[in-house]
């Protein structure tokens, strides 16, 4: 569970570290001799950023997980990337000549289905490579103060973004996407009914329903 209603407890994320091996020579395709990330790596990042909004359901599939997306929390709240910056959505770890250069997607929560989370990242990143997308300029200052698209602030917003998206429907098929949307809308309906009947006490942002729904499982 990302954010239990426990004293002095901070939110937990699941950061996904990714690199790509070249079929030609088996080397890390994200490494570069003269930059911290290769052109292929930048295209992969561009794909992650382009599909970030609908991808959120796969990475953060619970009501509780969206309480992690807060400014100055070492969790992302908007769509951006940077070198070695823990406040961005995508963080690049590497240096010129570093064979281990890779990207880190900081969107996920520990309750995410690993198959959904990883598959969504792979599909989005490879789409960036196939289409040779160009990533925007990396963040050099405060990622929480820059102008960029904001990540969904709730599971409901993320579900809406996925429902309106065509990319993941094409990548995964209508059956999977429609089933996931149906399950998440049912989860949201149960949450809304519970908090309407029994609102959280003032100052407590995690409801009793979330503790019953997630804590015993996650």
Buried (B, 14 or more C-beta within 10 A) or exposed (E): BBBBBEEEEEBBBBEBEBBBEEEEEEEBBBBBEEBBBBBBBBBBBBBBBBBBBBBBBBBBBBBBBBBBBBEEBEBBBBBBBBBEBBBBBBBBBBBEEBEEBBBBBBBBBEBBEEEBBBBBBBBBBBBBBEEEBEBEEBBEEEBBEBEBEEBBEBBBBBBBBBBEBEBBBEBBEEEBBEEBBEEBBEBBEEBEEBBEEEEBEEEEEBBBBBBEBBBEEB
